[in-house]
Amino acid sequence: MASTVDPAALVLALVVPLVLTAAIMPYCIRRMKERGIVARDMYKRDTPDVAINGGLVILLVALFSVSILSLIYAQYISAENHVMISVVVLFAFFGLVDDYIDIGRVPKILLLYYCSYPLIPYVSVVPLQVPFLGMVDLNIYLQFIIPIFVPVVANLVNMHSGFNGLAPGLSLIILSTLVLKAWFFGDISKIIFILCLTGALAGYFFFEYYPARIFWGNVGALAVGAAIGATCVVEGFIVSGFVMLIPHTVNFLMWIYWNLNMKRMPFRKFGRIREDGTIEVPNRLTLKWVLPASFRMTEVQATLAMFGLTGIFCIAGFFIPG
């Protein structure tokens, strides 16, 4: 069922943050570089310093945009939007802290679990009729599956990265698909904030796309990853969202295999650039390296291939119910 939200509100939710982000990003990049908030771009010959933590700009613009929108279309800013703002901000804060402090694996798992805990009251679950057992309460689904699903998605987004624009581009494809799915089959009024975030991400993407002038950092990966997970939860797109994230999941499983065989295949985070500009990768054990390991490909070509792969699964996920 298509949404009854005023189309003008949806257009503003996308366009305002897109324009704001595109307008202020050059200034933000310049200020970050002046303050030494940079990281090296390892897939360039001279490994230049690139501004980092651009995800913070995405989040702040999205928050500003939804606050402005609420002055005009307050009736569309539902409680679900407020709780998703809380969850995304918590994940972003965690990512910002994790960029500077090694929190540790166990504390990270526990903290991210409770960062997504506020979503629980906004998930509709009815008791399940099970043969011979009768009505079974699905409270375990609320208490464990939902708070775990969002951190898992956020970490999948964080891990499937490395090339200029790869992670933001993949996330933009997935978020755009989820927004369209909510428009046609869900309740888009629940995710007005996500529309603002998607618009801000669209405005940001071209600044990280090759050649990158800024990276979004953990703050961006965890915030946008949490937004993807929260959208799937609130709109009831758990199954279709999983389908859209199959390439990310495969990338994670490849990483696990690599870790189990670390003695035979030592860890290397980056490949290197050949004289002809193509990428020489150390192995095939991350998804973005599979094609460059078999064919001579540039960073742009490998990135576009990953976009195409995720696009295929997003098309499938769009038509899969639930």
C-alpha positions in Angstrom: 0.0 0.0 0.0 1.5 3.3 -1.0 2.1 6.0 1.6 -0.3 8.8 2.3 2.4 11.2 3.4 2.5 14.5 1.4 5.0 14.0 -1.4 6.3 17.5 -0.8 7.4 16.5 2.7 9.3 13.5 1.3 11.0 15.6 -1.4 12.1 18.1 1.3 13.4 15.3 3.5 15.7 14.2 0.7 16.6 17.4 -1.1 17.3 19.7 1.9 20.0 17.5 3.5 21.5 16.6 0.1 21.9 20.3 -0.8 23.2 21.2 2.7 25.7 18.5 2.8 27.0 19.3 -0.7 27.3 23.0 0.3 29.1 22.6 3.6 31.3 19.6 2.8 34.2 21.5 1.2 34.5 23.7 4.3 34.4 20.7 6.6 37.1 18.9 4.6 39.3 22.0 4.7 38.9 22.4 8.5 39.5 18.8 9.2 42.7 18.8 7.2 43.9 22.0 8.9 43.3 20.3 12.3 45.1 17.1 11.3 42.0 14.9 11.3 43.2 12.8 8.5 44.0 9.2 7.4 46.2 7.9 4.5 44.6 6.7 1.3 46.4 3.4 0.8 45.2 2.8 -2.7 47.0 5.8 -4.2 50.7 5.9 -5.2 51.6 8.7 -2.9 49.2 7.6 -0.1 47.9 11.2 0.4 46.3 12.4 3.7 42.5 12.5 3.4 40.1 14.1 5.9 38.2 11.6 8.0 35.1 11.3 10.2 32.8 12.7 7.4 30.1 10.5 8.9 29.7 13.1 11.6 28.6 15.7 9.0 26.1 13.3 7.5 24.5 12.7 10.9 24.5 16.4 12.0 22.9 17.5 8.7 20.3 14.8 8.9 19.4 15.8 12.5 19.2 19.5 11.5 17.0 18.7 8.4 14.5 16.6 10.4 14.2 19.3 13.0 13.5 21.9 10.3 11.0 19.5 8.6 9.2 19.0 12.0 8.4 22.7 12.1 6.4 22.3 8.8 5.2 18.7 8.9 5.1 17.8 12.6 2.3 15.3 11.9 4.7 13.1 10.0 7.4 12.9 12.6 6.2 9.8 14.5 7.6 8.2 17.7 9.5 5.7 15.6 11.5 8.5 14.1 12.5 9.8 17.5 13.6 6.3 18.7 15.6 5.8 15.5 17.3 9.1 16.0 18.3 7.9 19.5 19.7 4.6 18.2 21.6 6.1 15.3 23.1 8.8 17.5 24.2 6.2 20.0 25.9 4.2 17.4 27.6 7.3 15.9 28.8 8.3 19.3 30.2 4.8 19.9 31.9 4.9 16.5 33.5 8.3 17.3 34.8 6.9 20.6 36.0 3.7 19.0 38.1 5.8 16.5 40.2 7.0 19.4 39.9 4.4 22.1 40.3 0.6 21.8 37.1 -0.4 23.6 37.7 -4.1 23.3 35.6 -6.8 21.7 33.4 -7.9 24.7 32.5 -4.4 25.9 31.8 -3.5 22.2 29.3 -6.3 21.8 27.5 -5.4 25.1 27.4 -1.7 24.4 26.1 -2.0 20.9 23.4 -4.5 22.1 22.0 -1.8 24.4 22.5 1.0 21.9 19.7 -0.8 19.8 17.6 -1.7 22.8 15.2 1.4 22.5 13.8 -0.2 19.3 12.1 -3.0 21.2 8.8 -1.2 22.0 8.3 -0.3 18.4 8.3 -3.8 16.9 5.0 -5.5 16.5 5.1 -9.2 17.5 2.1 -11.4 18.1 2.2 -14.8 19.9 2.8 -17.7 17.6 0.6 -20.8 17.4 2.9 -23.9 17.6 1.4 -27.4 17.2 1.3 -29.3 20.5 2.7 -26.3 22.3 -0.1 -23.8 21.8 0.5 -20.1 21.9 4.2 -19.3 22.2 5.3 -15.8 23.4 8.0 -14.4 21.1 9.5 -12.2 23.8 12.9 -13.8 23.1 12.6 -12.3 19.5 12.3 -8.9 21.0 14.9 -9.3 23.7 17.6 -10.9 21.7 17.1 -11.0 17.9 16.2 -7.3 17.4 19.0 -5.7 19.6 21.5 -8.1 18.0 20.3 -7.5 14.4 21.1 -3.8 14.3 24.7 -4.1 15.6 25.3 -7.0 13.2 24.1 -4.9 10.3 26.2 -1.9 11.5 29.4 -4.0 11.7 28.7 -5.7 8.3 28.6 -2.2 6.8 31.8 -1.2 8.6 33.7 -4.3 7.4 32.7 -4.1 3.7 34.8 -1.1 2.9 38.3 -0.1 1.8 38.0 1.5 -1.7 37.0 5.1 -2.2 33.3 5.5 -1.9 32.7 1.7 -1.5 30.9 1.6 1.9 28.9 4.9 1.5 27.9 3.9 -2.0 26.7 0.4 -1.0 24.8 1.9 2.0 23.2 4.5 -0.3 22.0 1.8 -2.6 20.5 -0.2 0.3 19.0 2.8 2.1 17.4 4.0 -1.1 15.9 0.6 -1.7 14.5 0.4 1.8 13.0 3.9 1.4 11.3 2.9 -1.8 10.1 -0.3 -0.3 8.6 1.6 2.7 6.9 4.0 0.3 5.2 1.1 -1.7 4.7 -1.6 1.0 5.3 0.0 4.4 4.7 3.2 6.3 7.2 5.8 5.3 6.1 8.2 8.0 8.0 6.0 10.4 11.3 6.7 8.7 11.2 10.4 7.8 14.5 10.7 9.7 16.0 7.9 7.5 15.0 9.9 4.4 16.9 12.9 5.8 19.9 10.6 6.5 19.7 9.1 2.9 19.6 12.6 1.4 22.6 13.7 3.5 24.4 10.5 2.5 23.7 11.1 -1.2 25.2 14.6 -0.9 28.2 13.2 0.9 28.9 10.3 -1.4 30.5 12.2 -4.2 33.1 13.6 -1.8 34.3 10.1 -0.9 34.0 8.6 -4.4 37.2 8.3 -6.3 39.4 10.3 -5.8 38.2 10.6 -2.2 38.5 13.9 -0.4 37.1 12.6 2.9 36.4 9.2 4.6 33.4 8.7 6.8 35.2 6.8 9.5 33.7 4.5 12.1 31.2 7.2 13.1 29.7 7.1 9.6 29.8 3.4 9.1 28.2 2.6 12.4 25.6 5.4 12.2 24.5 4.5 8.7 24.7 0.8 9.4 22.5 1.3 12.4 20.0 3.3 10.3 19.8 0.4 7.8 19.2 -2.1 10.6 16.7 0.1 12.4 14.7 0.7 9.2 14.5 -3.1 8.6 13.3 -3.6 12.2 10.7 -0.8 12.3 9.3 -1.5 8.8 9.3 -5.3 9.3 11.8 -5.8 6.5 14.1 -8.3 8.4 13.9 -11.0 5.7 14.2 -8.7 2.7 16.8 -6.6 4.5 18.9 -9.7 5.0 18.7 -10.5 1.2 19.9 -7.0 0.4 22.9 -7.5 2.8 23.9 -10.9 1.4 27.1 -9.5 -0.2 28.0 -8.0 3.1 27.3 -11.3 4.9 29.5 -13.2 2.4 32.3 -10.7 3.0 32.0 -11.3 6.7 32.1 -15.1 6.2 35.2 -14.8 4.1 36.8 -12.7 6.9 36.0 -15.5 9.4 37.6 -18.1 7.1 40.7 -15.9 6.7 41.0 -15.6 10.5 40.7 -19.3 11.0 43.6 -19.7 8.5 45.7 -16.8 9.7 48.9 -18.9 10.1 48.8 -20.0 6.5 47.5 -16.6 5.1 48.9 -13.7 7.2 46.6 -10.7 7.6 47.1 -7.8 5.2 44.6 -5.0 5.3 45.5 -3.3 1.9 46.6 -4.3 -1.5 48.9 -2.1 -3.6 48.8 -0.2 -6.9 50.6 -1.5 -10.0 52.4 0.7 -12.5 49.3 0.6 -14.8 47.0 1.8 -12.0 45.4 -1.6 -11.4 45.1 -3.1 -7.9 47.3 -6.0 -6.8 45.6 -7.8 -3.9 47.2 -10.3 -1.5 44.4 -12.9 -1.7 40.7 -13.5 -2.5 39.5 -13.4 1.1 37.5 -10.2 1.1 34.7 -9.7 -1.4 36.1 -6.6 -2.9 39.4 -8.5 -3.7 37.7 -11.4 -5.6 37.6 -9.8 -9.0 40.9 -7.9 -8.8 42.6 -11.2 -7.9 41.4 -12.7 -11.2 41.4 -9.6 -13.5 43.4 -6.5 -13.8 41.0 -3.9 -12.4 41.3 -0.3 -11.2 39.9 0.8 -7.8 37.0 2.4 -9.6 36.2 -0.7 -11.6 36.3 -2.9 -8.5 34.0 -0.5 -6.6 31.5 -0.3 -9.4 31.4 -4.1 -9.6 30.5 -4.2 -5.9 27.8 -1.6 -6.5 26.3 -3.8 -9.3 26.4 -6.9 -7.1 24.6 -5.2 -4.2 22.1 -3.6 -6.6 21.1 -7.1 -7.8 20.4 -8.3 -4.3 18.5 -5.0 -3.5 16.2 -5.5 -6.5 15.5 -9.0 -5.2 15.0 -7.8 -1.7 12.6 -5.1 -2.8 10.1 -7.7 -4.1 10.6 -10.2 -1.3 7.9 -9.7 1.4 8.9 -9.4 5.0 
